[in-house]
Amino acid sequence: MRSLRTRYSNGCMDAMNAIPDVPVPLFDVQRQYRQIRWDVLAALESVAASGRYILGPPCQQLEAEIAAYCGTAHAVGCASGSDAVLLALQALGIGPGDEVIVPSYTFFATASAVTRLGARPVFVDIEPKHFNIDPAAIEAAITPATKAIVPVHLFGQCADMEAIAARHGIPVIDDAAQAIGAQHLGRRAGSLGVVGCFSFYPTKNLGAMGDGGMLTTSDAALAERLRLLRTHGMQPRYHHKVVGINSRLDSIQAAVLLVKMKYLDEWTARRRENAARYDQLFAAEGLVGRVALPSESPGNFHIWNQYVIRVPAEKRDKLHEHLAAHNVGTEIYYPVPLHHQPCFRELGYGDVSLPVSEQAARETIALPIFPELTAEEQQVVVGRIGQFFAQRATGTAHSLPQAA
């Protein structure tokens, strides 16, 4: 595909016609399924025939494989990534009167788990280049009531855990819902805090056919408490030592995930190739500067759950609409920082400014990057973005955070 600069020199209409009019989805889980269909069907049949549908042998095998993969001694399956965060906090004894430091720019479950236990989420800002929680902001937010810190490895890249983990001996929960396989200084996400939390939502890098989650830890006592809490605090049967929740992993989901585990590193490699190709395509189109590209932080191994670019705030929503009009799937993660969500208004954050999170909420847009995405589809995505900017005046200069 010729660059947009070349095509536009031959006229706007020629440029529009040069971009193939094909849809590009943000995700396409069916493509992945078609590749592994027969293995998945065999795994489902095995569970159906066993009659052991909850916490059965596939769950135990998956726990062992996830623990080995992450480099922890234990893994504990649960019903979802949201429950994983809740269980981790509950296992650490978080409750009323406690404060838990969380990023404001993240998925809702990180903070909702804190409030469900009666504790107070303390929202802090992110650093601008890689969207992860700012260690300096954590330091400023610590009080005597701080009982846990929950960094989120957003979009598939680890937070600066080396700078975070040594803060005053406060337990750190490794929220790796978007980051299975990501590494920080040679260690995998899930092994970087006292407990790690994973989500197997279908569009994750390792996705189930429904909800599912996992916790990882090398603390044997903590692992046993997590197992207790996920089954109503029941041990032995119908004897309840503590009040837990019902958050058990289904055998069917575990069986599907075991099939997919064989391909996880291959799919990660494809995502990394897609990210590198986007970098090349944006550079070839002359769009770097108009678009701020994501990057891999030094010492990290990015698994690219999302490829999130920045565009000037006044253009972001119009670009989103332009791409949707041409059947290019995108998503805005996340349009409202958590400290501005109505449900947290009573916490008193209405007048609090977390400027980096607020700017990210106005400027970011995620592009397709799933493993089965083709090079031709990526050309269409970047071509449509180039078309959008070429149709508009450049306007006033706008400062975007540039990649490191």
C-alpha positions as CSV (number, residue, x, y, z in Angstrom):
1,M,0.0,0.0,0.0
2,R,1.4,3.4,-1.0
3,S,1.8,5.9,1.8
4,L,-1.0,8.4,2.3
5,R,1.4,11.3,1.5
6,T,1.9,9.8,-2.0
7,R,-1.8,9.0,-2.5
8,Y,-2.9,12.5,-1.4
9,S,-0.5,14.1,-3.9
10,N,-2.7,12.4,-6.6
11,G,-5.9,13.8,-5.1
12,C,-8.2,13.2,-2.1
13,M,-10.6,10.9,-3.9
14,D,-7.8,8.7,-5.2
15,A,-6.5,8.3,-1.7
16,M,-9.9,7.3,-0.3
17,N,-10.3,4.7,-3.1
18,A,-6.8,3.4,-2.5
19,I,-7.7,2.1,1.0
20,P,-9.5,-1.2,0.8
21,D,-13.0,-1.0,2.0
22,V,-12.8,-3.9,4.3
23,P,-14.0,-4.1,8.0
24,V,-11.3,-4.5,10.7
25,P,-12.7,-5.7,14.0
26,L,-11.2,-4.6,17.3
27,F,-11.3,-8.3,18.4
28,D,-12.2,-11.5,16.5
29,V,-12.3,-14.4,18.9
30,Q,-13.8,-16.6,16.2
31,R,-10.6,-16.6,14.2
32,Q,-8.7,-18.0,17.1
33,Y,-11.4,-20.6,17.8
34,R,-11.3,-21.8,14.2
35,Q,-7.6,-22.6,14.6
36,I,-8.1,-24.7,17.8
37,R,-11.6,-25.9,17.3
38,W,-11.2,-29.6,17.5
39,D,-8.9,-29.5,20.5
40,V,-11.4,-27.3,22.3
41,L,-14.3,-29.5,21.4
42,A,-12.4,-32.5,22.7
43,A,-11.7,-30.7,25.9
44,L,-15.4,-29.8,26.4
45,E,-16.5,-33.3,25.7
46,S,-14.1,-34.6,28.3
47,V,-15.5,-32.3,30.9
48,A,-19.1,-33.1,29.9
49,A,-18.4,-36.8,30.2
50,S,-16.6,-36.4,33.6
51,G,-19.6,-34.9,35.4
52,R,-17.1,-32.8,37.5
53,Y,-18.1,-29.3,36.4
54,I,-16.7,-27.1,39.1
55,L,-13.1,-27.1,40.4
56,G,-12.5,-30.4,38.6
57,P,-9.2,-31.9,37.4
58,P,-8.8,-29.3,34.6
59,C,-8.9,-26.6,37.2
60,Q,-6.2,-28.2,39.2
61,Q,-4.1,-28.7,36.2
62,L,-4.5,-25.2,35.1
63,E,-3.6,-23.9,38.5
64,A,-0.4,-25.9,38.3
65,E,0.5,-24.6,34.8
66,I,-0.3,-21.0,35.6
67,A,1.9,-21.2,38.8
68,A,4.8,-22.7,36.8
69,Y,4.3,-20.1,34.0
70,C,4.3,-17.1,36.4
71,G,7.1,-18.5,38.6
72,T,5.0,-18.8,41.8
73,A,4.5,-21.7,44.2
74,H,0.7,-21.6,44.1
75,A,-2.2,-20.6,41.8
76,V,-5.8,-20.5,42.9
77,G,-8.6,-20.4,40.3
78,C,-11.7,-18.3,40.8
79,A,-14.7,-17.1,38.9
80,S,-13.4,-13.8,37.4
81,G,-10.6,-11.3,37.4
82,S,-12.8,-8.9,39.4
83,D,-13.2,-11.6,42.1
84,A,-9.5,-12.2,42.0
85,V,-8.8,-8.7,43.2
86,L,-11.6,-8.9,45.8
87,L,-10.3,-12.2,47.2
88,A,-6.7,-10.9,47.3
89,L,-7.8,-7.9,49.4
90,Q,-10.0,-10.0,51.6
91,A,-7.2,-12.5,52.2
92,L,-5.0,-9.7,53.3
93,G,-7.6,-8.6,55.9
94,I,-8.6,-5.4,54.2
95,G,-11.8,-3.9,55.7
96,P,-13.5,-0.8,57.1
97,G,-11.1,2.0,58.0
98,D,-8.4,0.8,55.7
99,E,-7.0,2.7,52.7
100,V,-5.9,1.0,49.5
101,I,-3.9,3.0,46.9
102,V,-5.1,2.3,43.3
103,P,-4.6,4.1,40.0
104,S,-7.5,6.2,38.8
105,Y,-6.9,5.3,35.1
106,T,-7.9,1.7,35.1
107,F,-10.8,-0.7,34.8
108,F,-13.5,-0.3,37.5
109,A,-13.0,-3.6,39.3
110,T,-9.7,-2.5,40.8
111,A,-11.4,0.1,42.9
112,S,-14.8,-1.5,43.3
113,A,-13.3,-4.5,45.1
114,V,-11.9,-2.1,47.7
115,T,-15.2,-0.5,48.4
116,R,-17.1,-3.8,48.6
117,L,-15.0,-4.6,51.6
118,G,-15.8,-1.3,53.3
119,A,-12.3,0.2,52.7
120,R,-11.5,3.4,51.0
121,P,-9.8,3.5,47.5
122,V,-7.2,6.2,47.4
123,F,-6.9,7.3,43.7
124,V,-3.5,8.4,42.4
125,D,-2.2,9.5,39.1
126,I,-0.3,7.6,36.4
127,E,2.9,8.4,34.6
128,P,2.3,9.8,31.1
129,K,4.4,7.5,28.8
130,H,3.2,4.1,29.7
131,F,-0.2,4.6,31.5
132,N,0.9,2.8,34.7
133,I,0.6,4.1,38.2
134,D,3.2,6.7,39.2
135,P,5.5,5.5,42.0
136,A,6.0,9.1,43.2
137,A,2.2,9.5,43.5
138,I,2.0,6.4,45.6
139,E,4.6,7.8,48.0
140,A,2.7,11.0,48.4
141,A,-0.6,9.1,49.1
142,I,0.7,6.8,51.9
143,T,-0.8,7.4,55.3
144,P,-1.0,5.3,58.5
145,A,-4.3,3.9,57.2
146,T,-2.7,2.5,54.0
147,K,-2.9,-1.3,54.1
148,A,-2.3,-2.2,50.5
149,I,-1.2,-0.9,47.1
150,V,-2.7,-2.3,43.8
151,P,-0.7,-1.4,40.8
152,V,-2.4,-2.4,37.5
153,H,-0.2,-3.6,34.6
154,L,-2.3,-1.7,32.1
155,F,-2.6,-2.7,28.5
156,G,-0.1,-5.5,28.9
157,Q,2.9,-3.8,30.4
158,C,4.2,-4.1,34.0
159,A,4.2,-1.1,36.3
160,D,7.5,-0.1,37.9
161,M,7.3,-2.8,40.5
162,E,10.9,-2.4,41.6
163,A,10.1,1.2,42.7
164,I,6.7,0.2,44.2
165,A,7.3,-3.1,46.0
166,A,9.6,-1.7,48.7
167,R,7.3,1.0,50.0
168,H,7.2,0.9,53.8
169,G,6.5,-2.8,53.8
170,I,2.9,-2.3,52.6
171,P,1.5,-5.4,50.8
172,V,1.4,-5.0,47.0
173,I,-1.3,-6.8,45.0
174,D,-0.1,-7.5,41.4
175,D,-3.1,-6.7,39.3
176,A,-2.1,-8.5,36.1
177,A,-5.6,-8.9,34.6
178,Q,-4.3,-7.5,31.3
179,A,-0.8,-8.8,31.5
180,I,-0.3,-12.6,31.6
181,G,3.2,-13.3,30.3
182,A,4.4,-9.7,30.7
183,Q,7.8,-9.3,32.5
184,H,9.5,-6.7,34.6
185,L,13.3,-7.2,35.0
186,G,13.0,-10.8,34.0
187,R,10.1,-11.7,36.3
188,R,6.6,-12.4,35.1
189,A,3.5,-10.6,36.1
190,G,1.8,-12.4,38.9
191,S,5.0,-13.0,40.8
192,L,5.8,-9.3,41.5
193,G,3.7,-8.8,44.6
194,V,2.5,-10.8,47.5
195,V,-0.4,-12.0,45.3
196,G,-1.2,-11.7,41.6
197,C,-4.6,-11.4,40.0
198,F,-5.5,-12.5,36.4
199,S,-8.6,-12.3,34.3
200,F,-9.6,-14.8,31.6
201,Y,-12.3,-12.6,30.0
202,P,-12.7,-13.8,26.4
203,T,-10.8,-10.9,24.8
204,K,-7.7,-11.2,27.1
205,N,-4.5,-12.6,25.8
206,L,-5.5,-15.9,27.4
207,G,-9.3,-15.8,27.2
208,A,-11.9,-18.3,28.3
209,M,-15.3,-18.9,26.8
210,G,-16.9,-16.9,29.6
211,D,-15.6,-15.5,32.8
212,G,-12.7,-16.9,34.8
213,G,-9.9,-15.7,37.0
214,M,-6.7,-16.8,38.8
215,L,-4.6,-15.7,41.8
216,T,-0.9,-16.5,42.1
217,T,1.3,-16.4,45.2
218,S,4.4,-18.0,46.7
219,D,3.0,-17.7,50.3
220,A,1.5,-21.1,51.2
221,A,-0.6,-19.7,54.0
222,L,-2.1,-17.0,51.8
223,A,-2.8,-19.6,49.1
224,E,-4.7,-21.7,51.6
225,R,-6.7,-18.7,52.7
226,L,-7.6,-17.8,49.1
227,R,-8.9,-21.4,48.6
228,L,-11.0,-21.1,51.7
229,L,-12.4,-17.7,50.8
230,R,-13.4,-18.7,47.2
231,T,-15.8,-21.4,48.6
232,H,-17.8,-19.5,51.2
233,G,-15.1,-19.9,53.8
234,M,-16.1,-23.6,54.0
235,Q,-13.8,-26.3,55.4
236,P,-14.8,-29.0,55.8
237,R,-18.1,-29.1,54.0
238,Y,-20.8,-27.0,55.6
239,H,-18.5,-25.8,58.3
240,H,-17.6,-22.1,57.8
241,K,-14.5,-20.7,59.5
242,V,-14.9,-17.3,57.9
243,V,-17.3,-15.5,55.6
244,G,-16.1,-16.0,52.0
245,I,-17.7,-15.8,48.7
246,N,-18.8,-18.2,45.9
247,S,-16.1,-17.7,43.3
248,R,-15.1,-21.1,41.9
249,L,-13.6,-21.8,38.5
250,D,-15.7,-23.9,36.1
251,S,-14.0,-27.0,34.8
252,I,-15.2,-26.2,31.3
253,Q,-13.4,-22.8,31.3
254,A,-10.2,-24.4,32.7
255,A,-10.3,-27.1,30.0
256,V,-10.5,-24.4,27.3
257,L,-7.7,-22.4,28.9
258,L,-5.5,-25.5,29.0
259,V,-5.8,-25.8,25.3
260,K,-5.0,-22.2,24.8
261,M,-2.0,-22.2,27.2
262,K,-0.1,-24.2,24.5
263,Y,-0.4,-21.3,22.2
264,L,0.0,-18.3,24.6
265,D,3.6,-17.5,23.9
266,E,3.1,-17.8,20.1
267,W,0.1,-15.5,20.3
268,T,2.1,-13.0,22.4
269,A,4.9,-13.1,19.7
270,R,2.3,-12.2,17.1
271,R,1.0,-9.3,19.2
272,R,4.5,-8.0,19.6
273,E,5.0,-8.3,15.8
274,N,1.7,-6.4,15.2
275,A,2.8,-3.6,17.6
276,A,6.2,-3.3,15.8
277,R,4.3,-3.2,12.5
278,Y,2.1,-0.4,13.7
279,D,5.2,1.6,14.7
280,Q,6.6,1.2,11.2
281,L,3.3,2.0,9.4
282,F,2.7,5.2,11.5
283,A,6.3,6.3,10.7
284,A,5.8,5.5,7.0
285,E,2.6,7.6,6.9
286,G,4.3,10.5,8.5
287,L,1.9,10.4,11.4
288,V,4.3,10.3,14.4
289,G,3.8,13.6,16.1
290,R,0.1,13.8,15.2
291,V,-0.3,10.5,16.9
292,A,1.7,9.5,20.0
293,L,2.6,5.9,19.9
294,P,2.8,3.5,22.9
295,S,6.2,2.0,23.8
296,E,7.8,-0.7,25.8
297,S,9.4,0.6,29.0
298,P,13.1,-0.3,29.6
299,G,13.4,-3.6,31.5
300,N,9.9,-4.7,30.5
301,F,8.5,-7.3,28.2
302,H,5.2,-5.9,26.8
303,I,2.5,-8.5,25.8
304,W,0.3,-5.9,24.1
305,N,-3.2,-6.7,25.4
306,Q,-4.0,-3.3,23.9
307,Y,-2.2,-1.0,21.4
308,V,-3.3,2.4,22.7
309,I,-2.4,5.6,20.9
310,R,-2.9,9.3,21.9
311,V,-4.4,11.9,19.7
312,P,-5.2,15.5,20.6
313,A,-8.3,15.6,22.8
314,E,-10.3,17.8,20.4
315,K,-9.8,15.1,17.6
316,R,-10.0,11.9,19.6
317,D,-13.8,11.4,19.5
318,K,-14.0,12.5,15.9
319,L,-11.3,10.0,15.0
320,H,-13.3,7.3,16.8
321,E,-16.4,8.2,14.8
322,H,-14.4,8.3,11.5
323,L,-13.0,4.8,12.1
324,A,-16.4,3.4,13.1
325,A,-17.9,4.9,9.9
326,H,-15.3,2.9,7.9
327,N,-15.9,-0.3,10.0
328,V,-12.6,-0.1,11.8
329,G,-13.1,-1.3,15.4
330,T,-11.6,0.8,18.2
331,E,-12.3,1.4,21.9
332,I,-11.7,4.1,24.4
333,Y,-10.0,2.8,27.5
334,Y,-11.1,4.6,29.7
335,P,-13.2,7.7,29.0
336,V,-13.9,8.6,32.7
337,P,-11.1,8.3,35.3
338,L,-12.3,6.5,38.5
339,H,-12.0,9.5,40.7
340,H,-14.6,11.2,38.5
341,Q,-17.1,8.3,38.5
342,P,-20.4,9.2,40.1
343,C,-20.4,6.1,42.4
344,F,-17.2,7.4,44.1
345,R,-18.5,11.0,44.5
346,E,-19.0,10.5,48.2
347,L,-15.3,9.9,48.7
348,G,-14.7,13.6,48.1
349,Y,-12.7,13.5,44.9
350,G,-15.0,16.0,43.0
351,D,-12.4,18.8,43.1
352,V,-9.3,16.7,43.0
353,S,-7.3,16.9,39.9
354,L,-5.2,13.9,38.6
355,P,-4.1,15.7,35.4
356,V,-2.2,12.8,33.7
357,S,-5.1,10.4,34.2
358,E,-7.6,13.1,33.0
359,Q,-5.5,13.8,29.9
360,A,-5.2,10.1,29.1
361,A,-9.0,9.8,29.3
362,R,-9.4,12.6,26.8
363,E,-6.7,11.4,24.3
364,T,-6.4,7.7,24.2
365,I,-7.9,5.2,21.7
366,A,-7.1,1.5,21.3
367,L,-6.5,-0.1,17.9
368,P,-7.0,-3.7,16.9
369,I,-3.9,-5.9,17.8
370,F,-5.2,-9.4,18.3
371,P,-2.8,-12.2,17.2
372,E,-4.8,-13.1,14.0
373,L,-4.9,-9.5,12.8
374,T,-3.3,-9.4,9.3
375,A,-0.7,-7.0,8.0
376,E,-3.2,-5.8,5.4
377,E,-5.7,-5.1,8.0
378,Q,-3.2,-3.0,10.0
379,Q,-2.5,-1.1,6.8
380,V,-6.2,-0.3,6.5
381,V,-6.3,0.9,10.1
382,V,-3.3,3.2,9.7
383,G,-4.5,4.3,6.3
384,R,-7.9,5.4,7.7
385,I,-6.2,7.3,10.5
386,G,-4.0,9.0,8.0
387,Q,-7.0,9.8,5.9
388,F,-8.7,11.4,8.9
389,F,-5.8,13.8,9.6
390,A,-5.3,14.6,5.9
391,Q,-8.9,15.7,5.6
392,R,-8.5,18.2,8.5
393,A,-6.4,21.3,9.0
394,T,-3.5,20.8,11.4
395,G,-4.8,23.5,13.7
396,T,-2.8,24.7,16.7
397,A,0.1,22.8,18.0
398,H,-0.7,20.3,20.7
399,S,1.7,18.6,23.0
400,L,1.4,14.8,23.3
401,P,3.5,12.7,25.6
402,Q,6.1,11.0,23.4
403,A,7.4,7.5,23.8
404,A,10.5,6.9,25.8
